[in-house]
C-alpha cells in the first residue's frame, strides 16, 4: 500500500485531496468511506510529499483531474474513448509548456549555446505583464521545441498519466511530416 494507491482509492470514491499546510484537506460530496479515510490518514505524510512534488503550482492530482476533465469534454463532443484520451493528453502537453516558460539570455542560442548567426526571440509564455522570450536560431528552433514537448510528455508520464496509444500514433505522423518537409526545402 502506497501513497499513490491511497490517492487512487480516494479519487475512485469521489474525494478531492488537497494540501493544507502540513495537513490534507478532503473535499467530498458525501462523508468518505471509513477504509479510504483510514488509508489517507495512514499515508498522510507521504501523500503531502507526493502532492507537493509538482513545483509549478499544480499538484499531481491537478494534472490527473485536468486530463480526466478533457477526456470527458472530448467524449461529450463525440470522440471515441481512445481519440478523447489522445486529445486530452495533447491539452496536458500544451498546458505543461505554458506553465513552464523558458526565458533565455538575449544573444545566445538556448539550443546550441552559440552566439554567432541570427537569433530570434520565441515567445514561450503568455504572461501579458512580463512576456519572456527564448532566443534561438531559426534552424535550432524545431529541435528545441521538439525536446520541450518530449520533456512535457516525460513529466506527465512521471506523474502517472500514461501516453495514450492514439497520441503516440499522432507523434509519429507529425514527425514524418516535418521530416519530409525538411527534405523538400
Ligand atoms: Zn542555435
Backbone and ligand atoms as CSV (ligand in chain L), in Angstrom:
chain,resi,resn,atom,element,x,y,z
A,1,UNK,N,N,0.847,-1.200,0.000
A,1,UNK,CA,C,0.000,0.000,0.000
A,1,UNK,C,C,0.879,1.246,0.000
A,2,UNK,N,N,0.617,2.124,-0.924
A,2,UNK,CA,C,1.446,3.310,-1.022
A,2,UNK,C,C,0.573,4.560,-0.996
A,3,UNK,N,N,1.262,5.711,-0.974
A,3,UNK,CA,C,0.552,6.989,-1.016
A,3,UNK,C,C,-0.249,7.109,-2.312
A,4,UNK,N,N,0.379,6.665,-3.431
A,4,UNK,CA,C,-0.303,6.752,-4.723
A,4,UNK,C,C,-1.565,5.890,-4.727
A,5,UNK,N,N,-1.466,4.708,-4.111
A,5,UNK,CA,C,-2.629,3.815,-4.029
A,5,UNK,C,C,-3.740,4.462,-3.214
A,6,UNK,N,N,-3.368,5.074,-2.101
A,6,UNK,CA,C,-4.357,5.735,-1.242
A,6,UNK,C,C,-5.050,6.871,-1.997
A,7,UNK,N,N,-4.260,7.603,-2.799
A,7,UNK,CA,C,-4.839,8.703,-3.585
A,7,UNK,C,C,-5.797,8.171,-4.642
A,8,UNK,N,N,-5.414,7.049,-5.271
A,8,UNK,CA,C,-6.284,6.419,-6.272
A,8,UNK,C,C,-7.610,6.024,-5.638
A,9,UNK,N,N,-7.518,5.423,-4.453
A,9,UNK,CA,C,-8.728,4.980,-3.746
A,9,UNK,C,C,-9.615,6.176,-3.423
A,10,UNK,N,N,-8.979,7.286,-3.035
A,10,UNK,CA,C,-9.740,8.493,-2.707
A,10,UNK,C,C,-10.439,9.039,-3.943
A,11,UNK,N,N,-9.702,9.057,-5.061
A,11,UNK,CA,C,-10.297,9.569,-6.306
A,11,UNK,C,C,-11.473,8.708,-6.738
A,12,UNK,N,N,-11.277,7.381,-6.614
A,12,UNK,CA,C,-12.339,6.450,-7.002
A,12,UNK,C,C,-13.590,6.679,-6.156
A,13,UNK,N,N,-13.384,7.142,-4.911
A,13,UNK,CA,C,-14.520,7.382,-4.016
A,13,UNK,C,C,-15.073,8.802,-4.181
A,14,UNK,N,N,-14.526,9.538,-5.160
A,14,UNK,CA,C,-15.040,10.887,-5.429
A,14,UNK,C,C,-14.513,11.959,-4.484
A,15,UNK,N,N,-13.401,11.636,-3.816
A,15,UNK,CA,C,-12.837,12.595,-2.859
A,15,UNK,C,C,-11.714,13.388,-3.515
A,16,UNK,N,N,-11.735,14.689,-3.317
A,16,UNK,CA,C,-10.666,15.529,-3.829
A,16,UNK,C,C,-9.713,15.807,-2.668
A,17,UNK,N,N,-8.430,15.509,-2.886
A,17,UNK,CA,C,-7.438,15.658,-1.813
A,17,UNK,C,C,-6.519,16.830,-2.127
A,18,UNK,N,N,-6.405,17.750,-1.203
A,18,UNK,CA,C,-5.533,18.911,-1.390
A,18,UNK,C,C,-4.619,19.056,-0.174
A,19,UNK,N,N,-3.539,19.835,-0.367
A,19,UNK,CA,C,-2.654,20.101,0.773
A,19,UNK,C,C,-3.150,21.344,1.492
A,20,UNK,N,N,-3.134,21.287,2.803
A,20,UNK,CA,C,-3.490,22.454,3.611
A,20,UNK,C,C,-2.423,22.557,4.698
A,21,UNK,N,N,-1.391,23.370,4.435
A,21,UNK,CA,C,-0.242,23.407,5.343
A,21,UNK,C,C,0.454,22.064,5.312
A,22,UNK,N,N,0.631,21.446,6.484
A,22,UNK,CA,C,1.211,20.101,6.531
A,22,UNK,C,C,0.125,19.038,6.591
A,23,UNK,N,N,-1.102,19.471,6.434
A,23,UNK,CA,C,-2.223,18.548,6.527
A,23,UNK,C,C,-2.872,18.306,5.175
A,24,UNK,N,N,-3.786,17.354,5.165
A,24,UNK,CA,C,-4.576,17.103,3.962
A,24,UNK,C,C,-5.972,17.666,4.183
A,25,UNK,N,N,-6.490,18.308,3.154
A,25,UNK,CA,C,-7.877,18.765,3.200
A,25,UNK,C,C,-8.664,17.916,2.213
A,26,UNK,N,N,-9.760,17.352,2.680
A,26,UNK,CA,C,-10.568,16.485,1.817
A,26,UNK,C,C,-11.852,17.202,1.429
A,27,UNK,N,N,-12.150,17.127,0.136
A,27,UNK,CA,C,-13.433,17.657,-0.330
A,27,UNK,C,C,-14.190,16.501,-0.950
A,28,UNK,N,N,-15.388,16.280,-0.462
A,28,UNK,CA,C,-16.177,15.169,-0.990
A,28,UNK,C,C,-17.655,15.511,-0.887
A,29,UNK,N,N,-18.435,15.013,-1.847
A,29,UNK,CA,C,-19.874,15.296,-1.813
A,29,UNK,C,C,-20.582,14.578,-0.661
A,30,UNK,N,N,-19.926,13.531,-0.126
A,30,UNK,CA,C,-20.519,12.770,0.979
A,30,UNK,C,C,-19.387,12.337,1.905
A,31,UNK,N,N,-19.691,12.002,3.153
A,31,UNK,CA,C,-18.620,11.539,4.058
A,31,UNK,C,C,-17.871,10.367,3.434
A,32,UNK,N,N,-16.518,10.402,3.418
A,32,UNK,CA,C,-15.760,9.317,2.765
A,32,UNK,C,C,-15.909,7.995,3.508
A,33,UNK,N,N,-15.863,6.874,2.753
A,33,UNK,CA,C,-15.909,5.553,3.397
A,33,UNK,C,C,-14.778,5.417,4.407
A,34,UNK,N,N,-15.034,4.716,5.494
A,34,UNK,CA,C,-14.065,4.589,6.581
A,34,UNK,C,C,-12.716,4.060,6.139
A,35,UNK,N,N,-12.713,3.044,5.241
A,35,UNK,CA,C,-11.423,2.441,4.863
A,35,UNK,C,C,-10.574,3.420,4.057
A,36,UNK,N,N,-11.234,4.236,3.213
A,36,UNK,CA,C,-10.490,5.228,2.426
A,36,UNK,C,C,-9.917,6.292,3.362
A,37,UNK,N,N,-10.736,6.729,4.283
A,37,UNK,CA,C,-10.301,7.731,5.261
A,37,UNK,C,C,-9.089,7.220,6.042
A,38,UNK,N,N,-9.141,5.958,6.465
A,38,UNK,CA,C,-8.025,5.373,7.221
A,38,UNK,C,C,-6.754,5.292,6.379
A,39,UNK,N,N,-6.934,4.915,5.090
A,39,UNK,CA,C,-5.786,4.838,4.174
A,39,UNK,C,C,-5.107,6.202,4.064
A,40,UNK,N,N,-5.917,7.250,3.865
A,40,UNK,CA,C,-5.377,8.602,3.718
A,40,UNK,C,C,-4.668,9.033,4.996
A,41,UNK,N,N,-5.271,8.714,6.136
A,41,UNK,CA,C,-4.684,9.099,7.425
A,41,UNK,C,C,-3.341,8.394,7.628
A,42,UNK,N,N,-3.295,7.102,7.261
A,42,UNK,CA,C,-2.084,6.305,7.487
A,42,UNK,C,C,-0.928,6.811,6.614
A,43,UNK,N,N,-1.256,7.244,5.387
A,43,UNK,CA,C,-0.197,7.659,4.457
A,43,UNK,C,C,-0.082,9.174,4.346
A,44,UNK,N,N,-0.596,9.884,5.346
A,44,UNK,CA,C,-0.706,11.338,5.229
A,44,UNK,C,C,0.604,12.010,4.831
A,45,UNK,N,N,1.688,11.717,5.548
A,45,UNK,CA,C,2.961,12.401,5.297
A,45,UNK,C,C,3.437,12.151,3.862
A,46,UNK,N,N,3.346,10.883,3.429
A,46,UNK,CA,C,3.797,10.532,2.081
A,46,UNK,C,C,2.914,11.201,1.025
A,47,UNK,N,N,1.632,11.303,1.313
A,47,UNK,CA,C,0.708,11.924,0.348
A,47,UNK,C,C,1.005,13.416,0.221
A,48,UNK,N,N,1.239,14.075,1.356
A,48,UNK,CA,C,1.574,15.509,1.320
A,48,UNK,C,C,2.832,15.713,0.465
A,49,UNK,N,N,3.835,14.852,0.657
A,49,UNK,CA,C,5.077,14.942,-0.126
A,49,UNK,C,C,4.795,14.759,-1.610
A,50,UNK,N,N,3.983,13.740,-1.919
A,50,UNK,CA,C,3.662,13.433,-3.319
A,50,UNK,C,C,2.954,14.615,-3.983
A,51,UNK,N,N,1.995,15.188,-3.285
A,51,UNK,CA,C,1.214,16.287,-3.854
A,51,UNK,C,C,2.059,17.552,-4.005
A,52,UNK,N,N,3.102,17.670,-3.176
A,52,UNK,CA,C,3.943,18.862,-3.251
A,52,UNK,C,C,4.975,18.777,-4.354
A,53,UNK,N,N,5.199,17.573,-4.879
A,53,UNK,CA,C,6.307,17.362,-5.812
A,53,UNK,C,C,6.258,18.294,-7.008
A,54,UNK,N,N,5.070,18.486,-7.547
A,54,UNK,CA,C,4.971,19.361,-8.709
A,54,UNK,C,C,5.219,20.796,-8.243
A,55,UNK,N,N,6.215,21.442,-8.828
A,55,UNK,CA,C,6.592,22.772,-8.341
A,55,UNK,C,C,6.026,23.888,-9.214
A,56,UNK,N,N,5.079,23.563,-10.071
A,56,UNK,CA,C,4.540,24.560,-10.986
A,56,UNK,C,C,3.202,25.095,-10.514
A,57,UNK,N,N,2.880,24.867,-9.239
A,57,UNK,CA,C,1.605,25.331,-8.720
A,57,UNK,C,C,0.507,24.293,-8.873
A,58,UNK,N,N,0.723,23.333,-9.763
A,58,UNK,CA,C,-0.244,22.251,-9.926
A,58,UNK,C,C,0.338,20.976,-9.331
A,59,UNK,N,N,-0.431,20.322,-8.504
A,59,UNK,CA,C,-0.001,19.052,-7.948
A,59,UNK,C,C,-0.372,17.933,-8.917
A,60,UNK,N,N,0.181,16.753,-8.632
A,60,UNK,CA,C,-0.101,15.574,-9.467
A,60,UNK,C,C,-1.613,15.401,-9.653
A,61,UNK,N,N,-2.331,15.588,-8.552
A,61,UNK,CA,C,-3.784,15.437,-8.602
A,61,UNK,C,C,-4.440,16.393,-9.596
A,62,UNK,N,N,-3.920,17.633,-9.648
A,62,UNK,CA,C,-4.494,18.633,-10.552
A,62,UNK,C,C,-4.318,18.222,-12.007
A,63,UNK,N,N,-3.143,17.652,-12.314
A,63,UNK,CA,C,-2.892,17.217,-13.691
A,63,UNK,C,C,-3.807,16.069,-14.068
A,64,UNK,N,N,-3.978,15.127,-13.131
A,64,UNK,CA,C,-4.853,13.985,-13.426
A,64,UNK,C,C,-6.282,14.461,-13.629
A,65,UNK,N,N,-6.680,15.424,-12.812
A,65,UNK,CA,C,-8.038,15.933,-12.928
A,65,UNK,C,C,-8.222,16.686,-14.256
A,66,UNK,N,N,-7.194,17.465,-14.620
A,66,UNK,CA,C,-7.237,18.201,-15.892
A,66,UNK,C,C,-7.395,17.216,-17.047
A,67,UNK,N,N,-6.588,16.141,-16.998
A,67,UNK,CA,C,-6.648,15.110,-18.051
A,67,UNK,C,C,-8.048,14.483,-18.108
A,68,UNK,N,N,-8.547,14.046,-16.959
A,68,UNK,CA,C,-9.861,13.389,-16.911
A,68,UNK,C,C,-10.958,14.305,-17.437
A,69,UNK,N,N,-10.863,15.571,-17.051
A,69,UNK,CA,C,-11.890,16.526,-17.469
A,69,UNK,C,C,-11.863,16.700,-18.995
A,70,UNK,N,N,-10.649,16.791,-19.555
A,70,UNK,CA,C,-10.525,16.951,-21.013
A,70,UNK,C,C,-11.032,15.718,-21.753
A,71,UNK,N,N,-10.794,14.538,-21.178
A,71,UNK,CA,C,-11.319,13.309,-21.798
A,71,UNK,C,C,-12.846,13.384,-21.855
A,72,UNK,N,N,-13.440,13.810,-20.741
A,72,UNK,CA,C,-14.907,13.880,-20.696
A,72,UNK,C,C,-15.442,14.894,-21.703
A,73,UNK,N,N,-14.759,16.039,-21.824
A,73,UNK,CA,C,-15.204,17.075,-22.775
A,73,UNK,C,C,-15.142,16.532,-24.198
A,74,UNK,N,N,-14.027,15.852,-24.537
A,74,UNK,CA,C,-13.884,15.303,-25.891
A,74,UNK,C,C,-14.933,14.238,-26.172
A,75,UNK,N,N,-15.191,13.397,-25.181
A,75,UNK,CA,C,-16.204,12.353,-25.360
A,75,UNK,C,C,-17.582,12.986,-25.538
A,76,UNK,N,N,-17.820,14.035,-24.753
A,76,UNK,CA,C,-19.093,14.743,-24.859
A,76,UNK,C,C,-19.267,15.323,-26.262
A,77,UNK,N,N,-18.139,15.755,-26.848
A,77,UNK,CA,C,-18.183,16.335,-28.196
A,77,UNK,C,C,-18.188,15.279,-29.294
A,78,UNK,N,N,-18.282,14.009,-28.900
A,78,UNK,CA,C,-18.484,12.965,-29.902
A,78,UNK,C,C,-17.284,12.095,-30.212
A,79,UNK,N,N,-16.147,12.328,-29.526
A,79,UNK,CA,C,-14.970,11.494,-29.789
A,79,UNK,C,C,-15.106,10.132,-29.117
A,80,UNK,N,N,-14.530,9.116,-29.761
A,80,UNK,CA,C,-14.440,7.813,-29.111
A,80,UNK,C,C,-13.388,7.903,-28.006
A,81,UNK,N,N,-13.436,6.935,-27.085
A,81,UNK,CA,C,-12.588,6.994,-25.897
A,81,UNK,C,C,-11.100,7.164,-26.237
A,82,UNK,N,N,-10.586,6.365,-27.180
A,82,UNK,CA,C,-9.141,6.432,-27.444
A,82,UNK,C,C,-8.753,7.767,-28.070
A,83,UNK,N,N,-9.616,8.311,-28.930
A,83,UNK,CA,C,-9.348,9.627,-29.519
A,83,UNK,C,C,-9.436,10.709,-28.442
A,84,UNK,N,N,-10.417,10.582,-27.564
A,84,UNK,CA,C,-10.615,11.571,-26.499
A,84,UNK,C,C,-9.392,11.611,-25.581
A,85,UNK,N,N,-8.828,10.436,-25.296
A,85,UNK,CA,C,-7.639,10.394,-24.431
A,85,UNK,C,C,-6.440,11.040,-25.113
A,86,UNK,N,N,-6.314,10.821,-26.419
A,86,UNK,CA,C,-5.199,11.427,-27.153
A,86,UNK,C,C,-5.328,12.943,-27.161
A,87,UNK,N,N,-6.542,13.438,-27.383
A,87,UNK,CA,C,-6.772,14.883,-27.387
A,87,UNK,C,C,-6.495,15.463,-26.004
A,88,UNK,N,N,-6.969,14.780,-24.967
A,88,UNK,CA,C,-6.763,15.250,-23.594
A,88,UNK,C,C,-5.273,15.313,-23.281
A,89,UNK,N,N,-4.528,14.324,-23.761
A,89,UNK,CA,C,-3.086,14.307,-23.498
A,89,UNK,C,C,-2.408,15.487,-24.193
A,90,UNK,N,N,-2.846,15.805,-25.422
A,90,UNK,CA,C,-2.305,16.974,-26.129
A,90,UNK,C,C,-2.555,18.256,-25.330
A,91,UNK,N,N,-3.745,18.343,-24.760
A,91,UNK,CA,C,-4.068,19.506,-23.923
A,91,UNK,C,C,-3.107,19.593,-22.743
A,92,UNK,N,N,-2.841,18.447,-22.134
A,92,UNK,CA,C,-1.934,18.411,-20.973
A,92,UNK,C,C,-0.535,18.890,-21.382
A,93,UNK,N,N,-0.072,18.446,-22.551
A,93,UNK,CA,C,1.257,18.847,-23.035
A,93,UNK,C,C,1.300,20.368,-23.215
A,94,UNK,N,N,0.274,20.929,-23.876
A,94,UNK,CA,C,0.231,22.382,-24.086
A,94,UNK,C,C,0.194,23.128,-22.760
A,95,UNK,N,N,-0.610,22.611,-21.849
A,95,UNK,CA,C,-0.744,23.266,-20.541
A,95,UNK,C,C,0.592,23.231,-19.790
A,96,UNK,N,N,1.278,22.082,-19.865
A,96,UNK,CA,C,2.575,21.954,-19.180
A,96,UNK,C,C,3.569,22.969,-19.761
A,97,UNK,N,N,3.588,23.088,-21.092
A,97,UNK,CA,C,4.513,24.022,-21.735
A,97,UNK,C,C,4.201,25.460,-21.319
A,98,UNK,N,N,2.910,25.794,-21.265
A,98,UNK,CA,C,2.521,27.144,-20.846
A,98,UNK,C,C,2.962,27.430,-19.410
A,99,UNK,N,N,2.935,26.382,-18.599
A,99,UNK,CA,C,3.260,26.570,-17.179
A,99,UNK,C,C,4.753,26.491,-16.894
A,100,UNK,N,N,5.541,26.151,-17.905
A,100,UNK,CA,C,6.998,26.079,-17.717
A,100,UNK,C,C,7.708,26.885,-18.801
A,101,UNK,N,N,7.460,28.198,-18.833
A,101,UNK,CA,C,8.093,29.015,-19.869
A,101,UNK,C,C,9.606,29.067,-19.671
A,102,UNK,N,N,10.308,29.232,-20.762
A,102,UNK,CA,C,11.770,29.352,-20.698
A,102,UNK,C,C,12.161,30.751,-21.141
A,103,UNK,N,N,12.867,31.451,-20.291
A,103,UNK,CA,C,13.357,32.780,-20.652
A,103,UNK,C,C,14.862,32.709,-20.730
A,104,UNK,N,N,15.388,32.948,-21.902
A,104,UNK,CA,C,16.834,32.815,-22.027
A,104,UNK,C,C,17.471,34.171,-22.278
A,105,UNK,N,N,18.771,34.184,-22.119
A,105,UNK,CA,C,19.551,35.408,-22.262
A,105,UNK,C,C,19.604,35.811,-23.739
A,106,UNK,N,N,19.392,37.085,-24.013
A,106,UNK,CA,C,19.472,37.548,-25.396
A,106,UNK,C,C,20.912,37.410,-25.880
A,107,UNK,N,N,21.084,37.037,-27.140
A,107,UNK,CA,C,22.438,36.976,-27.711
A,107,UNK,C,C,23.054,35.599,-27.706
A,108,UNK,N,N,22.398,34.616,-27.065
A,108,UNK,CA,C,22.915,33.239,-27.058
A,108,UNK,C,C,21.762,32.300,-27.408
A,109,UNK,N,N,22.041,31.342,-28.305
A,109,UNK,CA,C,21.001,30.371,-28.663
A,109,UNK,C,C,20.797,29.386,-27.507
A,110,UNK,N,N,19.577,29.231,-27.071
A,110,UNK,CA,C,19.265,28.355,-25.938
A,110,UNK,C,C,19.499,26.887,-26.300
A,111,UNK,N,N,19.475,26.572,-27.610
A,111,UNK,CA,C,19.636,25.180,-28.022
A,111,UNK,C,C,21.108,24.802,-28.199
A,112,UNK,N,N,21.856,25.633,-28.970
A,112,UNK,CA,C,23.235,25.234,-29.313
A,112,UNK,C,C,24.290,26.067,-28.576
A,113,UNK,N,N,23.841,27.051,-27.801
A,113,UNK,CA,C,24.753,27.881,-26.992
A,113,UNK,C,C,25.702,28.757,-27.809
A,114,UNK,N,N,25.473,28.868,-29.106
A,114,UNK,CA,C,26.331,29.726,-29.911
A,114,UNK,C,C,25.730,31.128,-29.978
A,115,UNK,N,N,26.603,32.124,-30.112
A,115,UNK,CA,C,26.090,33.488,-30.209
A,115,UNK,C,C,26.191,34.039,-31.640
A,116,UNK,N,N,26.908,33.287,-32.509
A,116,UNK,CA,C,27.013,33.726,-33.897
A,116,UNK,C,C,25.697,33.479,-34.624
A,117,UNK,N,N,25.483,34.236,-35.688
A,117,UNK,CA,C,24.296,33.996,-36.509
A,117,UNK,C,C,23.097,34.781,-36.016
A,118,UNK,N,N,22.033,34.733,-36.816
A,118,UNK,CA,C,20.834,35.495,-36.493
A,118,UNK,C,C,19.994,34.754,-35.449
A,119,UNK,N,N,19.789,35.427,-34.314
A,119,UNK,CA,C,18.975,34.832,-33.250
A,119,UNK,C,C,17.604,35.485,-33.237
A,120,UNK,N,N,16.588,34.654,-33.017
A,120,UNK,CA,C,15.226,35.186,-32.990
A,120,UNK,C,C,14.563,34.903,-31.654
A,121,UNK,N,N,13.737,35.840,-31.187
A,121,UNK,CA,C,13.027,35.615,-29.924
A,121,UNK,C,C,11.761,34.793,-30.141
A,122,UNK,N,N,11.622,33.703,-29.400
A,122,UNK,CA,C,10.405,32.888,-29.453
A,122,UNK,C,C,9.662,33.065,-28.146
A,123,UNK,N,N,8.403,33.363,-28.264
A,123,UNK,CA,C,7.588,33.569,-27.065
A,123,UNK,C,C,7.186,32.212,-26.497
A,124,UNK,N,N,7.574,31.942,-25.254
A,124,UNK,CA,C,7.197,30.647,-24.677
A,124,UNK,C,C,6.286,30.800,-23.478
A,125,UNK,N,N,5.912,32.005,-23.136
A,125,UNK,CA,C,4.875,32.116,-22.111
A,125,UNK,C,C,3.960,33.266,-22.452
A,126,UNK,N,N,2.764,33.195,-21.902
A,126,UNK,CA,C,1.746,34.149,-22.319
A,126,UNK,C,C,1.447,35.169,-21.219
A,127,UNK,N,N,2.443,35.445,-20.390
A,127,UNK,CA,C,2.262,36.490,-19.386
A,127,UNK,C,C,2.217,37.851,-20.091
A,128,UNK,N,N,1.103,38.538,-19.981
A,128,UNK,CA,C,0.957,39.816,-20.677
A,128,UNK,C,C,1.739,40.919,-19.969
A,129,UNK,N,N,1.852,40.814,-18.661
A,129,UNK,CA,C,2.529,41.853,-17.903
A,129,UNK,C,C,4.029,41.845,-18.130
A,130,UNK,N,N,4.602,40.616,-18.232
A,130,UNK,CA,C,6.051,40.497,-18.333
A,130,UNK,C,C,6.401,39.361,-19.294
A,131,UNK,N,N,6.152,39.571,-20.571
A,131,UNK,CA,C,6.390,38.476,-21.528
A,131,UNK,C,C,7.875,38.146,-21.642
A,132,UNK,N,N,8.201,36.867,-21.616
A,132,UNK,CA,C,9.600,36.447,-21.700
A,132,UNK,C,C,9.864,35.721,-22.998
A,133,UNK,N,N,11.087,35.752,-23.455
A,133,UNK,CA,C,11.420,35.125,-24.727
A,133,UNK,C,C,12.524,34.089,-24.570
A,134,UNK,N,N,12.526,33.132,-25.488
A,134,UNK,CA,C,13.638,32.203,-25.628
A,134,UNK,C,C,14.325,32.561,-26.942
A,135,UNK,N,N,15.638,32.743,-26.891
A,135,UNK,CA,C,16.366,33.140,-28.100
A,135,UNK,C,C,16.969,31.917,-28.770
A,136,UNK,N,N,16.662,31.779,-30.058
A,136,UNK,CA,C,17.098,30.589,-30.809
A,136,UNK,C,C,17.463,30.965,-32.239
A,137,UNK,N,N,18.334,30.167,-32.841
A,137,UNK,CA,C,18.497,30.241,-34.282
A,137,UNK,C,C,17.244,29.632,-34.906
A,138,UNK,N,N,16.881,30.126,-36.064
A,138,UNK,CA,C,15.704,29.551,-36.706
A,138,UNK,C,C,15.904,28.049,-36.943
A,139,UNK,N,N,17.137,27.677,-37.333
A,139,UNK,CA,C,17.390,26.256,-37.635
A,139,UNK,C,C,17.420,25.396,-36.364
A,140,UNK,N,N,17.554,26.023,-35.211
A,140,UNK,CA,C,17.572,25.262,-33.948
A,140,UNK,C,C,16.180,25.167,-33.324
A,141,UNK,N,N,15.272,26.025,-33.789
A,141,UNK,CA,C,14.000,26.150,-33.076
A,141,UNK,C,C,13.156,24.873,-33.114
A,142,UNK,N,N,13.149,24.194,-34.275
A,142,UNK,CA,C,12.305,22.996,-34.362
A,142,UNK,C,C,12.770,21.907,-33.379
A,143,UNK,N,N,14.093,21.684,-33.345
A,143,UNK,CA,C,14.622,20.652,-32.433
A,143,UNK,C,C,14.393,21.053,-30.974
A,144,UNK,N,N,14.586,22.338,-30.694
A,144,UNK,CA,C,14.388,22.802,-29.320
A,144,UNK,C,C,12.940,22.584,-28.886
A,145,UNK,N,N,12.000,22.944,-29.770
A,145,UNK,CA,C,10.590,22.769,-29.427
A,145,UNK,C,C,10.215,21.289,-29.313
A,146,UNK,N,N,10.834,20.447,-30.145
A,146,UNK,CA,C,10.572,19.002,-30.034
A,146,UNK,C,C,11.069,18.468,-28.691
A,147,UNK,N,N,12.246,18.928,-28.279
A,147,UNK,CA,C,12.792,18.482,-26.990
A,147,UNK,C,C,11.913,18.932,-25.838
A,148,UNK,N,N,11.380,20.149,-25.965
A,148,UNK,CA,C,10.490,20.671,-24.925
A,148,UNK,C,C,9.228,19.822,-24.821
A,149,UNK,N,N,8.671,19.459,-25.981
A,149,UNK,CA,C,7.479,18.612,-25.983
A,149,UNK,C,C,7.788,17.254,-25.364
A,150,UNK,N,N,8.955,16.705,-25.727
A,150,UNK,CA,C,9.350,15.397,-25.182
A,150,UNK,C,C,9.485,15.487,-23.659
A,151,UNK,N,N,10.010,16.612,-23.196
A,151,UNK,CA,C,10.169,16.818,-21.748
A,151,UNK,C,C,8.793,16.879,-21.077
A,152,UNK,N,N,7.851,17.596,-21.714
A,152,UNK,CA,C,6.494,17.699,-21.166
A,152,UNK,C,C,5.858,16.314,-21.072
A,153,UNK,N,N,6.001,15.520,-22.148
A,153,UNK,CA,C,5.437,14.168,-22.159
A,153,UNK,C,C,6.041,13.337,-21.028
A,154,UNK,N,N,7.387,13.433,-20.871
A,154,UNK,CA,C,8.071,12.654,-19.835
A,154,UNK,C,C,7.570,13.057,-18.445
A,155,UNK,N,N,7.371,14.356,-18.239
A,155,UNK,CA,C,6.889,14.819,-16.931
A,155,UNK,C,C,5.482,14.290,-16.650
A,156,UNK,N,N,4.637,14.292,-17.669
A,156,UNK,CA,C,3.264,13.801,-17.486
A,156,UNK,C,C,3.272,12.310,-17.164
A,157,UNK,N,N,4.145,11.562,-17.856
A,157,UNK,CA,C,4.244,10.121,-17.600
A,157,UNK,C,C,4.711,9.889,-16.158
A,158,UNK,N,N,5.683,10.696,-15.716
A,158,UNK,CA,C,6.187,10.575,-14.344
A,158,UNK,C,C,5.057,10.786,-13.333
A,159,UNK,N,N,4.117,11.646,-13.706
A,159,UNK,CA,C,3.006,11.919,-12.792
A,159,UNK,C,C,1.911,10.867,-12.866
A,160,UNK,N,N,2.133,9.851,-13.710
A,160,UNK,CA,C,1.185,8.737,-13.738
A,160,UNK,C,C,0.126,8.843,-14.828
A,161,UNK,N,N,0.303,9.807,-15.763
A,161,UNK,CA,C,-0.624,9.896,-16.892
A,161,UNK,C,C,0.038,9.192,-18.078
A,162,UNK,N,N,-0.441,8.012,-18.407
A,162,UNK,CA,C,0.192,7.209,-19.454
A,162,UNK,C,C,-0.081,7.815,-20.830
A,163,UNK,N,N,0.863,7.605,-21.760
A,163,UNK,CA,C,0.688,8.122,-23.121
A,163,UNK,C,C,-0.372,7.288,-23.833
A,164,UNK,N,N,-1.475,7.912,-24.244
A,164,UNK,CA,C,-2.499,7.147,-24.963
A,164,UNK,C,C,-1.958,6.653,-26.311
A,165,UNK,N,N,-2.415,5.474,-26.725
A,165,UNK,CA,C,-1.928,4.870,-27.974
A,165,UNK,C,C,-2.118,5.820,-29.155
A,166,UNK,N,N,-3.289,6.423,-29.242
A,166,UNK,CA,C,-3.581,7.315,-30.371
A,166,UNK,C,C,-2.673,8.541,-30.362
A,167,UNK,N,N,-2.256,8.974,-29.176
A,167,UNK,CA,C,-1.349,10.127,-29.091
A,167,UNK,C,C,0.014,9.741,-29.641
A,168,UNK,N,N,0.493,8.550,-29.280
A,168,UNK,CA,C,1.779,8.058,-29.781
A,168,UNK,C,C,1.742,7.975,-31.301
A,169,UNK,N,N,0.616,7.529,-31.863
A,169,UNK,CA,C,0.487,7.445,-33.323
A,169,UNK,C,C,0.575,8.832,-33.953
A,170,UNK,N,N,-0.043,9.830,-33.304
A,170,UNK,CA,C,-0.022,11.192,-33.851
A,170,UNK,C,C,1.401,11.744,-33.897
A,171,UNK,N,N,2.207,11.446,-32.862
A,171,UNK,CA,C,3.589,11.946,-32.825
A,171,UNK,C,C,4.349,11.440,-34.047
A,172,UNK,N,N,4.188,10.162,-34.347
A,172,UNK,CA,C,4.890,9.568,-35.485
A,172,UNK,C,C,4.496,10.289,-36.764
A,173,UNK,N,N,3.199,10.524,-36.928
A,173,UNK,CA,C,2.720,11.176,-38.149
A,173,UNK,C,C,3.294,12.593,-38.257
A,174,UNK,N,N,3.282,13.340,-37.158
A,174,UNK,CA,C,3.803,14.705,-37.166
A,174,UNK,C,C,5.293,14.699,-37.508
A,175,UNK,N,N,6.040,13.784,-36.894
A,175,UNK,CA,C,7.476,13.732,-37.166
A,175,UNK,C,C,7.770,13.411,-38.622
A,176,UNK,N,N,7.005,12.479,-39.184
A,176,UNK,CA,C,7.208,12.127,-40.592
A,176,UNK,C,C,6.934,13.339,-41.473
A,177,UNK,N,N,5.892,14.082,-41.112
A,177,UNK,CA,C,5.524,15.253,-41.905
A,177,UNK,C,C,6.657,16.280,-41.863
A,178,UNK,N,N,7.162,16.557,-40.660
A,178,UNK,CA,C,8.259,17.526,-40.534
A,178,UNK,C,C,9.479,17.072,-41.299
A,179,UNK,N,N,9.735,15.771,-41.231
A,179,UNK,CA,C,10.903,15.217,-41.893
A,179,UNK,C,C,10.824,15.443,-43.397
A,180,UNK,N,N,9.677,15.086,-43.986
A,180,UNK,CA,C,9.553,15.223,-45.439
A,180,UNK,C,C,9.587,16.688,-45.841
A,181,UNK,N,N,9.078,17.564,-44.948
A,181,UNK,CA,C,9.080,18.983,-45.250
A,181,UNK,C,C,10.530,19.497,-45.298
A,182,UNK,N,N,11.358,19.016,-44.370
A,182,UNK,CA,C,12.759,19.440,-44.347
A,182,UNK,C,C,13.515,18.971,-45.597
A,183,UNK,N,N,13.198,17.739,-46.000
A,183,UNK,CA,C,13.861,17.176,-47.169
A,183,UNK,C,C,13.615,18.033,-48.402
A,184,UNK,N,N,12.393,18.572,-48.485
A,184,UNK,CA,C,11.999,19.331,-49.660
A,184,UNK,C,C,12.588,20.733,-49.700
A,185,UNK,N,N,12.952,21.280,-48.527
A,185,UNK,CA,C,13.360,22.690,-48.524
A,185,UNK,C,C,14.849,22.834,-48.775
L,1,ZN,ZN,ZN,21.280,27.532,-32.235
